[in-house]
Amino acid sequence: MLLCQGFSLVLKSHGTEFEGLYYNCEDLGTRLLFAWVSLGFQGLVLTGILLFWLVVKVYVPRAGWTAFGITFAFLLSSSLLS
């Protein structure tokens, strides 16, 4: 989660530069690289949330398992749809 937050701050400070690079680039490879990096970071965030729910599960089992299942279902569906 800390890694994703750090990259999020970098994107906030340099977001307009990256956006300009993305939209002005005609190279398909560069656009695909941006898309894959974005999907990777989103996967890292969802995996971090899954680990958080595993910790919650120890203290409140029903709520932890329920939230873990819902988050896992969204992670799986987002992986299959991309």
Phi and psi in degrees as GROMACS dihedral restraints (atoms count N, CA, C in turn):
[ dihedral_restraints ]
;  ai    aj    ak    al  type     phi  dphi    fc
    3     4     5     6     1   -64.6    20    10
    4     5     6     7     1   -39.3    20    10
    6     7     8     9     1   -60.8    20    10
    7     8     9    10     1   -44.4    20    10
    9    10    11    12     1   -65.8    20    10
   10    11    12    13     1   -39.0    20    10
   12    13    14    15     1   -64.7    20    10
   13    14    15    16     1   -40.0    20    10
   15    16    17    18     1   -62.2    20    10
   16    17    18    19     1   -45.6    20    10
   18    19    20    21     1   -67.3    20    10
   19    20    21    22     1   -31.8    20    10
   21    22    23    24     1   -63.5    20    10
   22    23    24    25     1   -41.0    20    10
   24    25    26    27     1   -66.2    20    10
   25    26    27    28     1   -37.9    20    10
   27    28    29    30     1   -63.2    20    10
   28    29    30    31     1   -42.9    20    10
   30    31    32    33     1   -66.6    20    10
   31    32    33    34     1   -33.7    20    10
   33    34    35    36     1   -66.1    20    10
   34    35    36    37     1   -39.7    20    10
   36    37    38    39     1   -79.6    20    10
   37    38    39    40     1   -30.3    20    10
   39    40    41    42     1  -117.6    20    10
   40    41    42    43     1    19.4    20    10
   42    43    44    45     1   -61.0    20    10
   43    44    45    46     1   -40.1    20    10
   45    46    47    48     1   -67.3    20    10
   46    47    48    49     1   -34.1    20    10
   48    49    50    51     1   -66.2    20    10
   49    50    51    52     1   -45.6    20    10
   51    52    53    54     1   -65.7    20    10
   52    53    54    55     1   -37.1    20    10
   54    55    56    57     1   -64.3    20    10
   55    56    57    58     1   -42.2    20    10
   57    58    59    60     1   -63.5    20    10
   58    59    60    61     1   -40.9    20    10
   60    61    62    63     1   -62.4    20    10
   61    62    63    64     1   -40.6    20    10
   63    64    65    66     1   -67.2    20    10
   64    65    66    67     1   -48.1    20    10
   66    67    68    69     1   -76.2    20    10
   67    68    69    70     1   -26.9    20    10
   69    70    71    72     1   -89.7    20    10
   70    71    72    73     1    -8.1    20    10
   72    73    74    75     1   -83.9    20    10
   73    74    75    76     1   131.1    20    10
   75    76    77    78     1   -95.6    20    10
   76    77    78    79     1   -11.5    20    10
   78    79    80    81     1   -77.6    20    10
   79    80    81    82     1   122.3    20    10
   81    82    83    84     1   -66.0    20    10
   82    83    84    85     1   -34.4    20    10
   84    85    86    87     1   -61.9    20    10
   85    86    87    88     1   -41.6    20    10
   87    88    89    90     1   -66.6    20    10
   88    89    90    91     1   -41.2    20    10
   90    91    92    93     1   -63.8    20    10
   91    92    93    94     1   -40.6    20    10
   93    94    95    96     1   -65.7    20    10
   94    95    96    97     1   -37.2    20    10
   96    97    98    99     1   -61.8    20    10
   97    98    99   100     1   -45.7    20    10
   99   100   101   102     1   -59.3    20    10
  100   101   102   103     1   -42.8    20    10
  102   103   104   105     1   -65.4    20    10
  103   104   105   106     1   -44.0    20    10
  105   106   107   108     1   -66.9    20    10
  106   107   108   109     1   -38.9    20    10
  108   109   110   111     1   -63.9    20    10
  109   110   111   112     1   -42.2    20    10
  111   112   113   114     1   -61.5    20    10
  112   113   114   115     1   -46.3    20    10
  114   115   116   117     1   -63.3    20    10
  115   116   117   118     1   -36.9    20    10
  117   118   119   120     1   -63.1    20    10
  118   119   120   121     1   -44.3    20    10
  120   121   122   123     1   -65.5    20    10
  121   122   123   124     1   -38.5    20    10
  123   124   125   126     1   -65.0    20    10
  124   125   126   127     1   -38.0    20    10
  126   127   128   129     1   -64.7    20    10
  127   128   129   130     1   -38.5    20    10
  129   130   131   132     1   -63.6    20    10
  130   131   132   133     1   -41.7    20    10
  132   133   134   135     1   -62.9    20    10
  133   134   135   136     1   -46.6    20    10
  135   136   137   138     1   -65.1    20    10
  136   137   138   139     1   -35.3    20    10
  138   139   140   141     1   -67.0    20    10
  139   140   141   142     1   -39.3    20    10
  141   142   143   144     1   -62.7    20    10
  142   143   144   145     1   -38.5    20    10
  144   145   146   147     1   -66.5    20    10
  145   146   147   148     1   -38.2    20    10
  147   148   149   150     1   -60.0    20    10
  148   149   150   151     1   -43.1    20    10
  150   151   152   153     1   -64.3    20    10
  151   152   153   154     1   -37.0    20    10
  153   154   155   156     1   -61.4    20    10
  154   155   156   157     1   -43.3    20    10
  156   157   158   159     1   -67.3    20    10
  157   158   159   160     1   -28.8    20    10
  159   160   161   162     1   -66.0    20    10
  160   161   162   163     1   -34.6    20    10
  162   163   164   165     1   -69.9    20    10
  163   164   165   166     1   -41.9    20    10
  165   166   167   168     1   -62.9    20    10
  166   167   168   169     1   -34.8    20    10
  168   169   170   171     1   -57.6    20    10
  169   170   171   172     1   -31.8    20    10
  171   172   173   174     1   -65.0    20    10
  172   173   174   175     1   -37.1    20    10
  174   175   176   177     1   -92.7    20    10
  175   176   177   178     1   -38.3    20    10
  177   178   179   180     1  -131.8    20    10
  178   179   180   181     1    87.5    20    10
  180   181   182   183     1   -57.7    20    10
  181   182   183   184     1   -45.8    20    10
  183   184   185   186     1   -64.4    20    10
  184   185   186   187     1   -46.9    20    10
  186   187   188   189     1   -66.4    20    10
  187   188   189   190     1   -40.5    20    10
  189   190   191   192     1   -63.8    20    10
  190   191   192   193     1   -47.1    20    10
  192   193   194   195     1   -67.3    20    10
  193   194   195   196     1   -37.0    20    10
  195   196   197   198     1   -63.8    20    10
  196   197   198   199     1   -49.1    20    10
  198   199   200   201     1   -65.7    20    10
  199   200   201   202     1   -37.4    20    10
  201   202   203   204     1   -62.0    20    10
  202   203   204   205     1   -44.5    20    10
  204   205   206   207     1   -63.2    20    10
  205   206   207   208     1   -43.4    20    10
  207   208   209   210     1   -64.6    20    10
  208   209   210   211     1   -46.3    20    10
  210   211   212   213     1   -63.9    20    10
  211   212   213   214     1   -40.8    20    10
  213   214   215   216     1   -64.2    20    10
  214   215   216   217     1   -38.5    20    10
  216   217   218   219     1   -63.8    20    10
  217   218   219   220     1   -41.5    20    10
  219   220   221   222     1   -67.2    20    10
  220   221   222   223     1   -39.2    20    10
  222   223   224   225     1   -63.6    20    10
  223   224   225   226     1   -43.6    20    10
  225   226   227   228     1   -66.2    20    10
  226   227   228   229     1   -43.6    20    10
  228   229   230   231     1   -67.6    20    10
  229   230   231   232     1   -37.2    20    10
  231   232   233   234     1   -69.4    20    10
  232   233   234   235     1   -31.3    20    10
  234   235   236   237     1   -70.7    20    10
  235   236   237   238     1   -38.5    20    10
  237   238   239   240     1   -74.3    20    10
  238   239   240   241     1   -31.8    20    10
  240   241   242   243     1   -81.4    20    10
  241   242   243   244     1   -17.9    20    10
